Amino acid sequence: MSYTNGSKDGYNLGYSDALAGKKKNPVSLLEGMKQALRPQTYTETFLDGYSQGWRDGNRKRNGV
């Protein structure tokens, strides 16, 4: 995962979490530590992207 685009990284993680049937959890300990090294805008776009990816992944998993 490259840390150049927060929303893209977040979307990909959220999508894969939802497909795996995981609960919505945008910030694991490791992700949180990595994000702490990033600017605020990265973290905000990461969380937005994660939410969107999680919704899309959940829809796909549920066949909607």
Backbone atoms as SQL, in Angstrom:
CREATE TABLE atoms (id INTEGER PRIMARY KEY, chain TEXT, resi INTEGER, resn TEXT, atom TEXT, x REAL, y REAL, z REAL);
INSERT INTO atoms VALUES
  (1, 'A', 1, 'MET', 'N', 0.841, -1.172, 0.000),
  (2, 'A', 1, 'MET', 'CA', 0.000, 0.000, 0.000),
  (3, 'A', 1, 'MET', 'C', 0.887, 1.235, 0.000),
  (4, 'A', 2, 'SER', 'N', 0.695, 2.078, -0.957),
  (5, 'A', 2, 'SER', 'CA', 1.492, 3.299, -0.989),
  (6, 'A', 2, 'SER', 'C', 0.775, 4.375, -0.194),
  (7, 'A', 3, 'TYR', 'N', 1.535, 5.228, 0.435),
  (8, 'A', 3, 'TYR', 'CA', 0.931, 6.277, 1.244),
  (9, 'A', 3, 'TYR', 'C', 1.066, 7.624, 0.561),
  (10, 'A', 4, 'THR', 'N', 0.626, 7.677, -0.686),
  (11, 'A', 4, 'THR', 'CA', 0.664, 8.934, -1.416),
  (12, 'A', 4, 'THR', 'C', -0.717, 9.548, -1.503),
  (13, 'A', 5, 'ASN', 'N', -1.752, 8.715, -1.510),
  (14, 'A', 5, 'ASN', 'CA', -3.110, 9.203, -1.662),
  (15, 'A', 5, 'ASN', 'C', -3.967, 8.583, -0.568),
  (16, 'A', 6, 'GLY', 'N', -4.312, 9.383, 0.424),
  (17, 'A', 6, 'GLY', 'CA', -5.054, 8.869, 1.570),
  (18, 'A', 6, 'GLY', 'C', -6.379, 8.246, 1.219),
  (19, 'A', 7, 'SER', 'N', -7.133, 8.895, 0.340),
  (20, 'A', 7, 'SER', 'CA', -8.465, 8.370, 0.050),
  (21, 'A', 7, 'SER', 'C', -8.391, 7.053, -0.712),
  (22, 'A', 8, 'LYS', 'N', -7.418, 6.925, -1.599),
  (23, 'A', 8, 'LYS', 'CA', -7.265, 5.676, -2.362),
  (24, 'A', 8, 'LYS', 'C', -6.843, 4.537, -1.432),
  (25, 'A', 9, 'ASP', 'N', -5.895, 4.806, -0.556),
  (26, 'A', 9, 'ASP', 'CA', -5.450, 3.794, 0.401),
  (27, 'A', 9, 'ASP', 'C', -6.602, 3.378, 1.311),
  (28, 'A', 10, 'GLY', 'N', -7.346, 4.368, 1.788),
  (29, 'A', 10, 'GLY', 'CA', -8.467, 4.088, 2.678),
  (30, 'A', 10, 'GLY', 'C', -9.549, 3.294, 1.989),
  (31, 'A', 11, 'TYR', 'N', -9.829, 3.664, 0.744),
  (32, 'A', 11, 'TYR', 'CA', -10.868, 2.968, -0.019),
  (33, 'A', 11, 'TYR', 'C', -10.498, 1.500, -0.193),
  (34, 'A', 12, 'ASN', 'N', -9.266, 1.249, -0.593),
  (35, 'A', 12, 'ASN', 'CA', -8.819, -0.131, -0.819),
  (36, 'A', 12, 'ASN', 'C', -8.899, -0.967, 0.454),
  (37, 'A', 13, 'LEU', 'N', -8.497, -0.384, 1.572),
  (38, 'A', 13, 'LEU', 'CA', -8.535, -1.110, 2.838),
  (39, 'A', 13, 'LEU', 'C', -9.978, -1.359, 3.268),
  (40, 'A', 14, 'GLY', 'N', -10.824, -0.350, 3.144),
  (41, 'A', 14, 'GLY', 'CA', -12.228, -0.501, 3.521),
  (42, 'A', 14, 'GLY', 'C', -12.930, -1.538, 2.670),
  (43, 'A', 15, 'TYR', 'N', -12.645, -1.519, 1.379),
  (44, 'A', 15, 'TYR', 'CA', -13.272, -2.459, 0.448),
  (45, 'A', 15, 'TYR', 'C', -12.879, -3.892, 0.796),
  (46, 'A', 16, 'SER', 'N', -11.594, -4.114, 1.032),
  (47, 'A', 16, 'SER', 'CA', -11.139, -5.475, 1.342),
  (48, 'A', 16, 'SER', 'C', -11.655, -5.931, 2.707),
  (49, 'A', 17, 'ASP', 'N', -11.743, -5.016, 3.680),
  (50, 'A', 17, 'ASP', 'CA', -12.293, -5.373, 4.992),
  (51, 'A', 17, 'ASP', 'C', -13.746, -5.804, 4.873),
  (52, 'A', 18, 'ALA', 'N', -14.532, -5.058, 4.098),
  (53, 'A', 18, 'ALA', 'CA', -15.955, -5.371, 3.950),
  (54, 'A', 18, 'ALA', 'C', -16.144, -6.702, 3.229),
  (55, 'A', 19, 'LEU', 'N', -15.358, -6.946, 2.185),
  (56, 'A', 19, 'LEU', 'CA', -15.465, -8.219, 1.461),
  (57, 'A', 19, 'LEU', 'C', -15.110, -9.397, 2.363),
  (58, 'A', 20, 'ALA', 'N', -14.206, -9.170, 3.289),
  (59, 'A', 20, 'ALA', 'CA', -13.800, -10.229, 4.216),
  (60, 'A', 20, 'ALA', 'C', -14.804, -10.384, 5.357),
  (61, 'A', 21, 'GLY', 'N', -15.820, -9.520, 5.387),
  (62, 'A', 21, 'GLY', 'CA', -16.841, -9.601, 6.424),
  (63, 'A', 21, 'GLY', 'C', -16.402, -9.040, 7.756),
  (64, 'A', 22, 'LYS', 'N', -15.369, -8.201, 7.746),
  (65, 'A', 22, 'LYS', 'CA', -14.902, -7.606, 8.994),
  (66, 'A', 22, 'LYS', 'C', -15.812, -6.449, 9.392),
  (67, 'A', 23, 'LYS', 'N', -15.805, -6.145, 10.681),
  (68, 'A', 23, 'LYS', 'CA', -16.534, -4.971, 11.142),
  (69, 'A', 23, 'LYS', 'C', -15.789, -3.736, 10.671),
  (70, 'A', 24, 'LYS', 'N', -16.522, -2.642, 10.576),
  (71, 'A', 24, 'LYS', 'CA', -15.917, -1.391, 10.117),
  (72, 'A', 24, 'LYS', 'C', -14.914, -0.914, 11.161),
  (73, 'A', 25, 'ASN', 'N', -13.658, -0.902, 10.805),
  (74, 'A', 25, 'ASN', 'CA', -12.602, -0.490, 11.724),
  (75, 'A', 25, 'ASN', 'C', -11.485, 0.155, 10.917),
  (76, 'A', 26, 'PRO', 'N', -11.598, 1.466, 10.663),
  (77, 'A', 26, 'PRO', 'CA', -10.646, 2.116, 9.768),
  (78, 'A', 26, 'PRO', 'C', -9.232, 2.211, 10.304),
  (79, 'A', 27, 'VAL', 'N', -9.062, 2.171, 11.627),
  (80, 'A', 27, 'VAL', 'CA', -7.722, 2.400, 12.144),
  (81, 'A', 27, 'VAL', 'C', -7.294, 1.274, 13.073),
  (82, 'A', 28, 'SER', 'N', -6.581, 0.322, 12.514),
  (83, 'A', 28, 'SER', 'CA', -5.967, -0.695, 13.361),
  (84, 'A', 28, 'SER', 'C', -4.756, -0.040, 14.022),
  (85, 'A', 29, 'LEU', 'N', -4.158, -0.714, 14.960),
  (86, 'A', 29, 'LEU', 'CA', -3.003, -0.139, 15.653),
  (87, 'A', 29, 'LEU', 'C', -1.891, 0.217, 14.674),
  (88, 'A', 30, 'LEU', 'N', -1.591, -0.695, 13.763),
  (89, 'A', 30, 'LEU', 'CA', -0.514, -0.445, 12.805),
  (90, 'A', 30, 'LEU', 'C', -0.855, 0.716, 11.877),
  (91, 'A', 31, 'GLU', 'N', -2.083, 0.724, 11.351),
  (92, 'A', 31, 'GLU', 'CA', -2.485, 1.814, 10.467),
  (93, 'A', 31, 'GLU', 'C', -2.428, 3.142, 11.207),
  (94, 'A', 32, 'GLY', 'N', -2.871, 3.132, 12.452),
  (95, 'A', 32, 'GLY', 'CA', -2.848, 4.355, 13.245),
  (96, 'A', 32, 'GLY', 'C', -1.438, 4.886, 13.418),
  (97, 'A', 33, 'MET', 'N', -0.497, 3.978, 13.638),
  (98, 'A', 33, 'MET', 'CA', 0.892, 4.396, 13.805),
  (99, 'A', 33, 'MET', 'C', 1.441, 4.969, 12.506),
  (100, 'A', 34, 'LYS', 'N', 1.105, 4.333, 11.385),
  (101, 'A', 34, 'LYS', 'CA', 1.576, 4.837, 10.095),
  (102, 'A', 34, 'LYS', 'C', 0.966, 6.198, 9.800),
  (103, 'A', 35, 'GLN', 'N', -0.331, 6.344, 10.095),
  (104, 'A', 35, 'GLN', 'CA', -1.005, 7.603, 9.810),
  (105, 'A', 35, 'GLN', 'C', -0.479, 8.742, 10.668),
  (106, 'A', 36, 'ALA', 'N', -0.011, 8.417, 11.869),
  (107, 'A', 36, 'ALA', 'CA', 0.504, 9.451, 12.759),
  (108, 'A', 36, 'ALA', 'C', 1.693, 10.174, 12.128),
  (109, 'A', 37, 'LEU', 'N', 2.342, 9.513, 11.178),
  (110, 'A', 37, 'LEU', 'CA', 3.494, 10.113, 10.510),
  (111, 'A', 37, 'LEU', 'C', 3.084, 10.950, 9.299),
  (112, 'A', 38, 'ARG', 'N', 1.796, 10.961, 8.998),
  (113, 'A', 38, 'ARG', 'CA', 1.297, 11.661, 7.809),
  (114, 'A', 38, 'ARG', 'C', 0.649, 12.983, 8.188),
  (115, 'A', 39, 'PRO', 'N', 0.522, 13.882, 7.225),
  (116, 'A', 39, 'PRO', 'CA', -0.176, 15.140, 7.499),
  (117, 'A', 39, 'PRO', 'C', -1.658, 14.903, 7.791),
  (118, 'A', 40, 'GLN', 'N', -2.285, 15.867, 8.434),
  (119, 'A', 40, 'GLN', 'CA', -3.690, 15.767, 8.812),
  (120, 'A', 40, 'GLN', 'C', -4.589, 15.499, 7.611),
  (121, 'A', 41, 'THR', 'N', -4.306, 16.133, 6.489),
  (122, 'A', 41, 'THR', 'CA', -5.162, 15.950, 5.317),
  (123, 'A', 41, 'THR', 'C', -5.135, 14.508, 4.839),
  (124, 'A', 42, 'TYR', 'N', -4.008, 13.845, 4.979),
  (125, 'A', 42, 'TYR', 'CA', -3.933, 12.433, 4.582),
  (126, 'A', 42, 'TYR', 'C', -4.886, 11.605, 5.437),
  (127, 'A', 43, 'THR', 'N', -4.848, 11.811, 6.735),
  (128, 'A', 43, 'THR', 'CA', -5.684, 11.032, 7.645),
  (129, 'A', 43, 'THR', 'C', -7.159, 11.267, 7.370),
  (130, 'A', 44, 'GLU', 'N', -7.540, 12.522, 7.136),
  (131, 'A', 44, 'GLU', 'CA', -8.943, 12.834, 6.862),
  (132, 'A', 44, 'GLU', 'C', -9.415, 12.165, 5.578),
  (133, 'A', 45, 'THR', 'N', -8.619, 12.249, 4.520),
  (134, 'A', 45, 'THR', 'CA', -9.036, 11.633, 3.260),
  (135, 'A', 45, 'THR', 'C', -8.992, 10.114, 3.364),
  (136, 'A', 46, 'PHE', 'N', -8.075, 9.584, 4.178),
  (137, 'A', 46, 'PHE', 'CA', -8.008, 8.139, 4.395),
  (138, 'A', 46, 'PHE', 'C', -9.315, 7.648, 5.023),
  (139, 'A', 47, 'LEU', 'N', -9.788, 8.341, 6.042),
  (140, 'A', 47, 'LEU', 'CA', -11.015, 7.930, 6.730),
  (141, 'A', 47, 'LEU', 'C', -12.230, 8.055, 5.818),
  (142, 'A', 48, 'ASP', 'N', -12.274, 9.113, 5.019),
  (143, 'A', 48, 'ASP', 'CA', -13.375, 9.270, 4.051),
  (144, 'A', 48, 'ASP', 'C', -13.351, 8.130, 3.039),
  (145, 'A', 49, 'GLY', 'N', -12.179, 7.844, 2.520),
  (146, 'A', 49, 'GLY', 'CA', -12.037, 6.777, 1.537),
  (147, 'A', 49, 'GLY', 'C', -12.390, 5.423, 2.117),
  (148, 'A', 50, 'TYR', 'N', -11.992, 5.211, 3.359),
  (149, 'A', 50, 'TYR', 'CA', -12.293, 3.934, 4.016),
  (150, 'A', 50, 'TYR', 'C', -13.803, 3.735, 4.123),
  (151, 'A', 51, 'SER', 'N', -14.513, 4.774, 4.538),
  (152, 'A', 51, 'SER', 'CA', -15.969, 4.670, 4.683),
  (153, 'A', 51, 'SER', 'C', -16.630, 4.311, 3.369),
  (154, 'A', 52, 'GLN', 'N', -16.217, 4.979, 2.307),
  (155, 'A', 52, 'GLN', 'CA', -16.800, 4.708, 0.990),
  (156, 'A', 52, 'GLN', 'C', -16.449, 3.298, 0.520),
  (157, 'A', 53, 'GLY', 'N', -15.215, 2.902, 0.697),
  (158, 'A', 53, 'GLY', 'CA', -14.792, 1.565, 0.291),
  (159, 'A', 53, 'GLY', 'C', -15.511, 0.482, 1.070),
  (160, 'A', 54, 'TRP', 'N', -15.712, 0.728, 2.358),
  (161, 'A', 54, 'TRP', 'CA', -16.389, -0.255, 3.194),
  (162, 'A', 54, 'TRP', 'C', -17.838, -0.427, 2.739),
  (163, 'A', 55, 'ARG', 'N', -18.505, 0.678, 2.435),
  (164, 'A', 55, 'ARG', 'CA', -19.896, 0.603, 1.949),
  (165, 'A', 55, 'ARG', 'C', -19.967, -0.163, 0.633),
  (166, 'A', 56, 'ASP', 'N', -19.083, 0.172, -0.296),
  (167, 'A', 56, 'ASP', 'CA', -19.091, -0.499, -1.605),
  (168, 'A', 56, 'ASP', 'C', -18.785, -1.989, -1.466),
  (169, 'A', 57, 'GLY', 'N', -17.799, -2.313, -0.645),
  (170, 'A', 57, 'GLY', 'CA', -17.428, -3.707, -0.442),
  (171, 'A', 57, 'GLY', 'C', -18.545, -4.505, 0.210),
  (172, 'A', 58, 'ASN', 'N', -19.234, -3.884, 1.149),
  (173, 'A', 58, 'ASN', 'CA', -20.343, -4.553, 1.824),
  (174, 'A', 58, 'ASN', 'C', -21.488, -4.815, 0.849),
  (175, 'A', 59, 'ARG', 'N', -21.761, -3.852, -0.016),
  (176, 'A', 59, 'ARG', 'CA', -22.808, -4.038, -1.028),
  (177, 'A', 59, 'ARG', 'C', -22.454, -5.200, -1.947),
  (178, 'A', 60, 'LYS', 'N', -21.206, -5.263, -2.361),
  (179, 'A', 60, 'LYS', 'CA', -20.782, -6.345, -3.257),
  (180, 'A', 60, 'LYS', 'C', -20.881, -7.699, -2.542),
  (181, 'A', 61, 'ARG', 'N', -20.459, -7.731, -1.298),
  (182, 'A', 61, 'ARG', 'CA', -20.498, -8.978, -0.528),
  (183, 'A', 61, 'ARG', 'C', -21.934, -9.460, -0.337),
  (184, 'A', 62, 'ASN', 'N', -22.853, -8.520, -0.175),
  (185, 'A', 62, 'ASN', 'CA', -24.262, -8.871, 0.031),
  (186, 'A', 62, 'ASN', 'C', -25.020, -9.028, -1.279),
  (187, 'A', 63, 'GLY', 'N', -24.337, -8.858, -2.392),
  (188, 'A', 63, 'GLY', 'CA', -24.942, -9.060, -3.702),
  (189, 'A', 63, 'GLY', 'C', -25.961, -8.008, -4.087),
  (190, 'A', 64, 'VAL', 'N', -25.775, -6.791, -3.587),
  (191, 'A', 64, 'VAL', 'CA', -26.718, -5.707, -3.909),
  (192, 'A', 64, 'VAL', 'C', -26.206, -4.928, -5.103);
